Amino acid sequence: MNDQIFPTKGNLIAIQKSNQLAKKGYELMDRKRNILIREMMTLIEDVKLLREELSKTYKQAYQALQEANITLGIVSDIAKSIQLDDGVEVSYRSVMGVELPSVTHTIEHVKITYGIGHTNTKFDFAYKSFQKVRELTVKLAEVDNSTYRLANAIRKSQKRANALQNVVIPRFESNIKFITEALEEKEREAFTRQKVIKAQQEKKKQNMEK
């Protein structure tokens, strides 16, 4: 009970309205949390599979690069002739107010931009393997970041829902109970006074009639 709450009908109506809004807010927050959890669960398995595939592809790519270095010597000069990739774009979609990234990457066919006479099939395979690494990295960045954002939003929603359920709503209901009981007590006192006054008036009337 808040000692600063005065037991008036106006305060009772105001607190009842606030309590209704708090309960509605809890329902919405709980619904938001459940939707975000479902969205995150659909991504968790994707993250696991992508990480496993990326780890395997990285291992394959570095093995191919090592073999290319062995057969051709250090291939860093050849690698410099390969053009940088700038075909990545990031947009966002909203899920219950949470901005999730959507990464699009323009997939281009493998273009041989280095001298074929200075390389071999091992270098070509390493090149293609690292292109696959790039594609998987882009996809994992999207899914992993989305999962992190969802988890953070779920944590905040849970915290707010708990605050409403365990602190705000009980406080409102405690104040409502206090004011209701105080008003009922005032009504009983007023009713008792009226009975006493009425009894005194009747007694006075009877005495006058005598």
C-alpha positions as CSV (number, residue, x, y, z in Angstrom):
1,M,0.0,0.0,0.0
2,N,1.2,3.5,-0.8
3,D,0.7,5.9,2.1
4,Q,0.4,8.8,-0.3
5,I,-2.7,7.3,-2.0
6,F,-5.8,8.9,-0.5
7,P,-8.9,6.7,-0.4
8,T,-11.2,8.6,-2.8
9,K,-13.4,7.3,-5.5
10,G,-11.5,9.4,-8.1
11,N,-8.2,7.8,-7.1
12,L,-9.8,4.4,-7.2
13,I,-11.1,4.9,-10.7
14,A,-7.7,6.2,-11.9
15,I,-5.8,3.3,-10.4
16,Q,-8.3,0.7,-11.8
17,K,-7.7,2.2,-15.2
18,S,-3.9,2.1,-14.8
19,N,-4.2,-1.5,-13.6
20,Q,-6.1,-2.5,-16.7
21,L,-3.5,-0.8,-18.9
22,A,-0.7,-2.6,-17.0
23,K,-2.4,-6.0,-17.5
24,K,-2.9,-5.2,-21.2
25,G,0.7,-4.2,-21.4
26,Y,1.8,-7.5,-19.8
27,E,-0.3,-9.5,-22.2
28,L,1.2,-7.7,-25.2
29,M,4.7,-8.0,-23.8
30,D,4.2,-11.7,-23.2
31,R,2.9,-12.2,-26.7
32,K,5.8,-10.3,-28.2
33,R,8.2,-12.4,-26.2
34,N,6.6,-15.6,-27.4
35,I,6.7,-14.5,-31.1
36,L,10.4,-13.5,-30.8
37,I,11.2,-16.8,-29.2
38,R,9.6,-18.7,-32.1
39,E,11.5,-16.5,-34.6
40,M,14.8,-17.2,-32.8
41,M,14.2,-20.9,-32.6
42,T,13.9,-21.1,-36.4
43,L,17.3,-19.5,-36.7
44,I,19.2,-21.4,-34.0
45,E,19.4,-24.6,-36.0
46,D,20.5,-22.6,-39.1
47,V,23.3,-21.0,-37.1
48,K,24.5,-24.4,-35.9
49,L,24.5,-25.9,-39.4
50,L,26.1,-22.8,-41.0
51,R,28.9,-22.8,-38.5
52,E,29.6,-26.5,-39.0
53,E,29.6,-26.1,-42.8
54,L,31.7,-22.9,-42.6
55,S,34.3,-24.6,-40.4
56,K,34.5,-27.5,-42.8
57,T,34.8,-25.2,-45.9
58,Y,37.5,-23.1,-44.2
59,K,39.5,-26.2,-43.5
60,Q,39.1,-27.3,-47.1
61,A,40.0,-23.9,-48.5
62,Y,43.1,-23.5,-46.4
63,Q,44.2,-27.0,-47.2
64,A,43.8,-26.2,-50.9
65,L,45.7,-23.0,-50.5
66,Q,48.5,-24.8,-48.8
67,E,48.7,-27.3,-51.6
68,A,48.7,-24.4,-54.1
69,N,51.6,-22.7,-52.2
70,I,53.5,-26.0,-52.2
71,T,53.1,-26.5,-56.0
72,L,53.4,-22.9,-57.1
73,G,55.4,-21.2,-54.4
74,I,53.8,-18.4,-52.3
75,V,50.7,-17.3,-54.3
76,S,50.2,-13.9,-52.6
77,D,51.2,-12.0,-55.8
78,I,48.7,-14.0,-57.8
79,A,46.0,-13.4,-55.2
80,K,46.5,-9.6,-55.5
81,S,45.2,-9.8,-59.1
82,I,41.8,-11.0,-57.9
83,Q,39.3,-8.2,-57.7
84,L,37.8,-7.1,-54.4
85,D,34.1,-8.1,-53.8
86,D,31.8,-5.2,-52.9
87,G,28.5,-6.8,-53.9
88,V,27.2,-7.0,-50.3
89,E,24.1,-5.0,-49.3
90,V,22.3,-4.9,-46.0
91,S,18.6,-4.1,-45.5
92,Y,16.4,-4.6,-42.4
93,R,13.0,-6.2,-41.7
94,S,11.0,-5.6,-38.6
95,V,9.7,-8.4,-36.3
96,M,7.7,-7.0,-33.4
97,G,9.7,-3.9,-33.5
98,V,13.1,-5.7,-33.7
99,E,15.2,-4.7,-36.7
100,L,16.7,-7.9,-38.2
101,P,19.3,-7.6,-40.9
102,S,18.8,-9.1,-44.3
103,V,22.1,-9.4,-46.2
104,T,22.0,-9.8,-49.9
105,H,25.1,-10.7,-51.9
106,T,25.4,-10.6,-55.7
107,I,26.7,-14.0,-56.6
108,E,29.0,-13.8,-59.6
109,H,30.4,-16.6,-61.6
110,V,34.0,-17.4,-61.0
111,K,36.1,-15.1,-63.2
112,I,39.7,-16.0,-63.9
113,T,41.5,-12.7,-63.5
114,Y,44.9,-14.1,-63.1
115,G,47.3,-15.7,-65.6
116,I,46.3,-19.3,-66.2
117,G,49.8,-20.1,-67.2
118,H,51.1,-19.2,-63.8
119,T,48.5,-21.3,-61.8
120,N,47.2,-24.8,-61.7
121,T,44.0,-26.7,-60.7
122,K,45.0,-26.6,-57.0
123,F,45.0,-22.8,-57.0
124,D,41.7,-22.7,-58.9
125,F,40.1,-25.1,-56.4
126,A,41.4,-22.9,-53.5
127,Y,39.9,-19.8,-55.2
128,K,36.5,-21.5,-55.6
129,S,36.7,-22.8,-52.0
130,F,37.2,-19.3,-50.6
131,Q,34.3,-18.0,-52.7
132,K,32.2,-20.6,-51.0
133,V,33.6,-19.4,-47.6
134,R,32.5,-15.9,-48.5
135,E,29.0,-17.0,-49.3
136,L,28.7,-18.9,-46.1
137,T,30.2,-16.0,-44.1
138,V,27.6,-13.6,-45.5
139,K,24.8,-15.9,-44.6
140,L,26.1,-16.7,-41.1
141,A,26.6,-13.0,-40.4
142,E,22.9,-12.4,-41.2
143,V,21.6,-15.3,-39.2
144,D,24.0,-14.9,-36.3
145,N,23.3,-11.2,-35.9
146,S,19.5,-11.7,-36.1
147,T,19.7,-14.4,-33.4
148,Y,21.7,-12.0,-31.2
149,R,19.2,-9.2,-31.7
150,L,16.3,-11.5,-31.0
151,A,17.9,-12.8,-27.8
152,N,18.5,-9.3,-26.6
153,A,14.9,-8.2,-27.3
154,I,13.6,-11.4,-25.6
155,R,15.6,-10.6,-22.5
156,K,14.3,-7.0,-22.4
157,S,10.7,-8.2,-23.0
158,Q,11.0,-10.8,-20.3
159,K,12.4,-8.2,-17.8
160,R,9.5,-5.8,-18.6
161,A,6.9,-8.5,-18.4
162,N,8.3,-9.6,-15.0
163,A,8.3,-6.1,-13.7
164,L,4.6,-5.7,-14.7
165,Q,3.6,-9.0,-13.4
166,N,5.5,-9.0,-10.1
167,V,5.8,-5.3,-9.2
168,V,3.5,-2.9,-11.0
169,I,0.3,-5.0,-11.2
170,P,0.5,-6.2,-7.5
171,R,1.1,-2.6,-6.4
172,F,-2.0,-1.4,-8.2
173,E,-4.1,-4.2,-6.9
174,S,-2.8,-3.6,-3.3
175,N,-3.8,0.1,-3.7
176,I,-7.2,-0.8,-5.1
177,K,-7.8,-3.1,-2.2
178,F,-6.7,-0.5,0.3
179,I,-8.9,2.2,-1.2
180,T,-11.9,-0.1,-1.6
181,E,-11.7,-1.2,2.0
182,A,-11.3,2.4,3.2
183,L,-14.3,3.5,1.2
184,E,-16.4,0.6,2.4
185,E,-15.4,1.5,6.0
186,K,-16.4,5.1,5.4
187,E,-19.8,4.0,4.0
188,R,-20.4,1.8,7.1
189,E,-19.5,4.6,9.4
190,A,-21.8,7.0,7.4
191,F,-24.6,4.4,7.5
192,T,-24.1,3.9,11.3
193,R,-24.2,7.7,11.9
194,Q,-27.4,8.0,9.9
195,K,-29.0,5.2,11.9
196,V,-28.0,6.9,15.2
197,I,-29.2,10.3,14.0
198,K,-32.4,8.8,12.8
199,A,-32.9,7.0,16.1
200,Q,-32.3,10.2,18.0
201,Q,-34.7,12.2,15.8
202,E,-37.4,9.6,16.3
203,K,-36.8,9.5,20.1
204,K,-37.0,13.3,20.2
205,K,-40.2,13.2,18.2
206,Q,-41.7,10.7,20.5
207,N,-40.8,12.9,23.5
208,M,-42.4,15.9,21.9
209,E,-45.6,14.1,21.3
210,K,-45.8,13.1,24.9
